[in-house]
Structure formats: structure tokens, C-alpha cells
């Protein structure tokens, strides 16, 4: 069968090269059946192209890797812009697997998503994710001071599941509403109008996009198993600002 999946991977500016190393390693451990390429986007990080390439070179991939280093310096190009750019402008489709450098994937994540979508009714339009182990912040989305060395869990040897021992984390099961790692059809994203780039602040970008998908008859589902872990990192998380922005732009529309 001809490969159909573009892996779309975003590295962004509140992360560092340690996050990138872990995420890229977990991607390198995937089964690549059905995958035709990896599209890597650096969204305005402070690291140089040379520094990033050095990290990526540690873990060779079995499919072609295309890279773009978007050092645009524009503060309004955040999650919505990066998702749209890597999926709409860089990937050729027809299918998209999306992840970022703050996520460590279960080593069978891509193939589990692929098979789960294949098991759905043939005419159903599907967006697939899985449960997330949130190591990044507490349940109220507040930054925490405890930055635990995750390598102590030997997750590179035993798999992402070893990170379930991380003490400063919580279970996030609502990925059918707000997912960080997912797979769907590129044409479904286009039909839904892509992500709303007027939503710049952290908070409602992904959930609004999944609501767009739902209103266009795409069923958002989640495998009821931990398929990825969210790495700890600091970012601006201002609910008041995000809510005001959300209201200003018509509830995301």
C-alpha cells in the first residue's frame, strides 16, 4: 500500500533542545508503516538551525525529513499558525499525524492511531488522539517548580509508559475535545477552515479547532490508553487574556 501519512512536527519557542531530543527520539522509535515523510517546523525558537540539526541527526529516520526554520520574529504566530503552516503548506497529505517537541510518544503511537482509524465505520470522518499523561503543569494549568529529571525512569528503554511514575503529573482524558497529538485527514482540516489564527494566546486554539471539525461531521475520538506524555515547560498561561481573545473573535469563529 502506498504511504499516505505525513508526520507534522513543530518545535516552538518555550521549549529547549532537551525537550526536542526526547520528543524526536520517541518519534524515531515509531513503526513507520504507512508514513511517507516527516515535516519539521521550527517556529521561531532561539536555537540556531545548526543546533537543531545536531539534535535531529542523533536519531535518523527511515523516511525523508523536510525542515523549515521559520525565524520570523512575529509574536502572533503561535500554535494556530504553526499547525496550519506545517499541515497545510508543508505536508502533501492525504493523512496527517501531528506532534510537537513537548510530547514524548508511546513507541507504537502512530500505528495505534492508524489502526484505530481504520477500525471505524468506512464512511466516518475521524480525528484520532489518545490519553495524555500531563507532566507539564498542574490541573489548574499553573506552572510548577518541580522539574524532575525524567531520564531516571529509563523511558527510552522501557517506553513512554515508564513516565507514568512521574509524581508531578495528572491524567488528561479529554483529548476528544482538546488533543496535543493526533491523526486525521488533511482534507477534513481544510473543510473545517483550519485553525483560527486570530486566536494567539494559549488556551482555546486546539479545542476550538476540534469544535470546527465536529461541526463539519468529523468525529473526534480518543484511544483510552496513554499514548503520549506532555513534558514540563514554562509558558505564558493567562486564562483571562485567552478568554478575552476568544470572546473578541466570536467564540473562536
C-alpha positions as CSV (number, residue, x, y, z in Angstrom):
1,X,0.0,0.0,0.0
2,X,1.3,3.5,-0.9
3,X,2.3,5.5,2.2
4,X,-0.3,8.2,3.0
5,X,0.8,9.8,6.2
6,X,2.9,13.0,6.7
7,X,4.2,13.3,10.2
8,X,4.0,17.0,11.1
9,X,6.3,18.0,13.9
10,X,6.6,21.5,15.5
11,X,9.3,22.8,17.7
12,X,8.4,26.2,19.4
13,X,10.0,28.9,21.5
14,X,9.0,28.0,25.1
15,X,10.9,24.7,24.7
16,X,14.6,23.8,24.6
17,X,16.9,21.3,23.0
18,X,16.4,18.8,25.8
19,X,12.7,18.7,25.1
20,X,13.4,18.3,21.4
21,X,15.9,15.5,22.0
22,X,13.3,13.5,24.0
23,X,10.4,14.1,21.5
24,X,12.5,13.4,18.4
25,X,13.9,10.2,20.0
26,X,10.3,9.0,20.7
27,X,9.4,9.7,17.1
28,X,12.4,7.7,15.9
29,X,11.1,4.6,17.8
30,X,7.8,4.5,15.9
31,X,6.6,2.0,13.4
32,X,6.7,3.8,10.1
33,X,4.4,1.6,8.0
34,X,2.2,4.0,6.0
35,X,4.4,7.0,6.7
36,X,5.8,8.8,3.7
37,X,7.6,11.8,5.2
38,X,8.3,13.9,8.3
39,X,7.7,17.7,8.0
40,X,9.7,19.5,10.7
41,X,8.9,23.2,11.5
42,X,10.9,25.3,13.9
43,X,8.5,28.1,14.9
44,X,10.8,31.0,15.8
45,X,12.9,29.3,18.5
46,X,16.1,30.9,19.9
47,X,18.2,27.9,18.9
48,X,20.2,28.1,15.7
49,X,19.5,25.9,12.7
50,X,22.8,24.2,13.3
51,X,22.0,23.4,16.9
52,X,18.6,21.9,16.0
53,X,20.0,19.9,13.1
54,X,22.6,18.4,15.5
55,X,19.9,17.2,17.8
56,X,17.8,15.7,14.9
57,X,20.9,14.0,13.5
58,X,21.2,11.8,16.6
59,X,18.1,9.8,15.7
60,X,17.9,9.0,12.0
61,X,14.5,8.4,10.5
62,X,13.6,5.8,7.9
63,X,11.6,8.3,5.8
64,X,12.5,11.6,4.2
65,X,12.6,14.6,6.6
66,X,11.9,18.1,5.3
67,X,12.8,21.0,7.6
68,X,11.8,24.7,7.7
69,X,13.3,27.2,10.2
70,X,10.8,30.0,10.5
71,X,12.8,32.7,12.4
72,X,10.1,35.3,11.7
73,X,10.2,37.2,15.0
74,X,6.4,37.7,15.0
75,X,4.6,37.3,18.4
76,X,1.2,36.5,16.8
77,X,2.5,33.3,15.0
78,X,1.8,30.8,17.8
79,X,0.0,27.4,17.8
80,X,-2.6,28.1,15.2
81,X,-0.2,29.5,12.7
82,X,2.3,26.7,13.2
83,X,-0.3,23.9,12.9
84,X,-1.7,25.5,9.8
85,X,1.7,26.1,8.2
86,X,3.1,22.6,8.8
87,X,-0.1,20.7,7.9
88,X,-1.4,23.0,5.1
89,X,1.7,24.4,3.5
90,X,4.4,21.8,4.1
91,X,2.6,18.4,4.2
92,X,1.2,17.0,0.9
93,X,-1.3,14.6,2.6
94,X,-3.7,12.9,2.4
95,X,-3.2,11.9,6.1
96,X,-1.6,13.9,8.9
97,X,-0.1,12.7,12.2
98,X,0.7,15.8,14.3
99,X,3.0,16.1,17.3
100,X,5.3,18.6,18.9
101,X,8.6,18.8,20.8
102,X,6.9,18.9,24.2
103,X,5.4,15.4,23.7
104,X,7.0,12.0,24.2
105,X,5.1,9.4,22.2
106,X,4.4,5.8,23.1
107,X,6.6,3.8,20.7
108,X,3.5,2.4,18.9
109,X,1.6,5.7,18.8
110,X,1.5,6.2,15.1
111,X,0.5,2.7,14.3
112,X,-2.1,2.6,17.1
113,X,-3.7,5.7,15.7
114,X,-3.6,4.4,12.2
115,X,-5.2,1.1,13.1
116,X,-7.8,2.8,15.3
117,X,-8.9,5.0,12.5
118,X,-9.0,2.0,10.1
119,X,-11.4,0.2,12.5
120,X,-14.0,3.0,12.4
121,X,-17.0,2.8,10.0
122,X,-15.9,3.2,6.4
123,X,-17.7,6.5,5.8
124,X,-17.0,8.1,9.1
125,X,-14.7,11.1,9.0
126,X,-12.3,10.7,12.0
127,X,-9.9,12.7,14.1
128,X,-8.0,10.3,16.5
129,X,-6.0,11.0,19.6
130,X,-5.3,9.2,22.9
131,X,-5.0,9.8,26.6
132,X,-2.2,12.2,27.8
133,X,0.0,12.0,30.9
134,X,0.5,15.7,31.7
135,X,3.9,16.3,33.2
136,X,3.9,20.0,32.2
137,X,1.8,21.7,34.9
138,X,-0.9,21.0,37.5
139,X,-4.6,20.5,36.8
140,X,-5.3,24.3,37.0
141,X,-2.6,24.8,34.3
142,X,-0.3,26.6,36.7
143,X,3.4,26.3,36.2
144,X,5.1,24.1,38.9
145,X,8.6,24.5,40.3
146,X,9.4,20.7,40.4
147,X,11.4,20.0,37.2
148,X,12.1,16.3,37.6
149,X,14.8,14.5,35.6
150,X,12.6,12.2,33.5
151,X,15.6,10.1,32.4
152,X,15.7,8.4,35.8
153,X,12.6,6.4,34.7
154,X,14.6,4.8,31.8
155,X,11.7,5.5,29.4
156,X,14.0,5.3,26.4
157,X,14.5,1.7,27.2
158,X,11.1,0.7,28.6
159,X,8.8,3.1,26.6
160,X,6.8,6.2,27.4
161,X,4.7,4.1,29.8
162,X,7.6,4.3,32.3
163,X,6.9,8.0,32.7
164,X,3.6,7.2,34.5
165,X,5.8,7.0,37.6
166,X,6.4,10.8,37.3
167,X,4.9,12.2,40.6
168,X,4.1,15.8,39.4
169,X,1.5,14.9,36.8
170,X,-2.1,14.4,36.2
171,X,-4.2,12.3,33.8
172,X,-5.8,14.1,30.9
173,X,-8.5,12.1,29.2
174,X,-10.4,14.8,27.4
175,X,-8.4,14.6,24.2
176,X,-11.5,14.0,22.2
177,X,-12.1,17.7,22.9
178,X,-8.5,19.1,23.2
179,X,-5.6,17.0,21.9
180,X,-1.9,17.7,21.6
181,X,-1.1,14.7,19.4
182,X,-3.5,13.5,16.8
183,X,-4.1,12.0,13.3
184,X,-6.7,13.0,10.7
185,X,-7.2,13.6,7.0
186,X,-5.8,16.9,5.6
187,X,-9.0,17.5,3.6
188,X,-11.0,17.4,6.9
189,X,-8.8,20.2,8.2
190,X,-9.4,22.2,5.1
191,X,-13.2,21.7,5.2
192,X,-13.2,22.9,8.8
193,X,-11.3,26.1,7.8
194,X,-8.0,25.2,9.5
195,X,-7.1,26.6,12.9
196,X,-8.2,30.1,13.8
197,X,-5.0,32.3,13.6
198,X,-6.8,35.2,15.4
199,X,-6.5,33.0,18.5
200,X,-3.0,33.7,19.6
201,X,-2.9,33.2,23.3
202,X,-2.6,29.8,25.0
203,X,-6.0,28.3,25.9
204,X,-8.6,27.8,23.2
205,X,-6.8,27.2,19.9
206,X,-6.9,23.4,19.8
207,X,-10.3,22.9,21.4
208,X,-11.8,25.5,19.0
209,X,-10.3,23.7,16.1
210,X,-11.8,20.3,17.2
211,X,-15.1,22.0,17.5
212,X,-14.8,23.2,13.9
213,X,-14.1,19.6,12.9
214,X,-17.1,18.4,14.8
215,X,-19.4,20.9,13.1
216,X,-18.1,19.6,9.8
217,X,-19.1,16.0,10.7
218,X,-15.7,14.8,11.8
219,X,-15.9,12.6,14.8
220,X,-13.1,13.3,17.4
221,X,-12.2,10.1,19.2
222,X,-9.5,9.1,21.7
223,X,-7.9,5.7,22.3
224,X,-8.5,5.0,26.0
225,X,-4.8,4.4,26.8
226,X,-1.9,6.7,27.5
227,X,-0.4,7.4,24.1
228,X,1.8,10.4,24.9
229,X,3.3,12.3,27.8
230,X,3.5,16.1,27.9
231,X,6.9,17.4,29.1
232,X,7.3,20.0,31.8
233,X,8.0,23.5,30.4
234,X,7.2,27.1,31.2
235,X,4.9,29.2,29.0
236,X,2.6,32.1,29.5
237,X,-0.8,30.7,30.5
238,X,-3.2,33.6,31.1
239,X,-6.9,32.4,31.1
240,X,-8.2,35.9,31.3
241,X,-6.3,37.0,28.2
242,X,-7.2,33.9,26.4
243,X,-10.9,34.3,27.3
244,X,-11.0,37.9,26.2
245,X,-9.4,37.0,22.9
246,X,-11.8,34.1,22.4
247,X,-14.8,36.4,23.0
248,X,-13.4,39.1,20.8
249,X,-13.2,36.7,17.9
250,X,-16.8,35.4,18.2
251,X,-16.1,32.4,20.4
252,X,-13.4,31.2,18.1
253,X,-15.3,32.0,14.8
